[in-house]
Amino acid sequence: MVAVTLTAKFHQPTRSRRREWQDAMLVYRDTKQQLVDGWASGELDMSVTTASIDTDLYSAIQNQAIREAKAEYKRDGWTDYTAAQPFATNNQNWELETTENGSVIVGFPCISQWWYTPIHIHDEIREPVERILEGEAELSRLQVYRRGSDWFCSFTVEYDTEPEGETPIGVDIGERHILAAHALETDESMLVSGKEARYVRRKYRSLRNSLQKAGALRAHNRVGSKEHRRIRDLNHTLSRRLVDFADQFEKPVIRIETLEGIRDRTGWLGVHSWHFHQLQTFITYKAEQAGIRVESVDPAYTSQDCSSCGKRGSRDGDHFRCPSCGYERHADLNAAANIGKREGEPCTA
């Protein structure tokens, strides 16, 4: 089973469509903000339904907003949604059809009605779209969003085939280097220092401790919000750099370690103050928008095994050496190469 994320541009949507879609993005954002604010304050129960939400969005979109906000709140805590959010609906509440003249149209609910709008079918998405239309592939949720003055939709298609000519890119997330990426086919790599992240944690931890001792609880809470925004901005920058790195290769697929249990298996004392899942989410949805598949793989022994011969090696700080074959490399890039070699499960934002 192969999962391919498709991004398609809408073909000349009318002004009324664009206006309503923009409104929907803003309402979607406000809905998620209302939910996380209510959960954080205790005014809302986690079992909230659409009956508790007073918006003009179709119920399918409201339900999707609840699911997304709940997942993000459980993962990251309170979030300040400052930018308009792509609105989405699940796989059962949108359609992909062809017209009599052969155009491919996407239909989905919004605020006032269902909208059916043609999309551009470029060569990279032609085969999976044809599989959908022929009933050979399964749909996922649909996202609708704006990029500049253009409007796009993205969705993941699953079907049985063997991918050919892909460039696996392994990604290791850590402390000393927040991101280490390695492209297997070309042997090119990317390494991002974790100095800025460590500085942010130290700075705001010191501020919180000082304010707590002084009894300035309101200022203490504001500092926490500022730290959250700094980390969120940093995660946005890191994820964009990674996706841009991957996008230069032929048919890239990003493989990233499964983060479940990372807080237990890492020896990094600062792991509890770093939003690993948020970074992975940003990487995944930015990759989806760029048409790049993301897979999560089992991280077991990726730091200890040699990416050249597969034997167990030794790590000393940033340096990895294999006593069996003599291979030496930066330890995080060795781990990234091991991650890139493993097949995983489709990862969606």
Helices and strands as residue ranges (DSSP letters): E 2-9, H 15-41, G 50-52, H 59-76, E 87-89, E 95-98, E 104-109, E 114-118, H 123-133, E 142-147, E 150-159, E 167-173, E 177-183, E 189-193, H 195-214, H 217-247, E 252-257, H 262-265, G 269-273, H 276-289, E 293-297, E 314-316, E 319-321, E 328-330, H 331-341, E 345-346
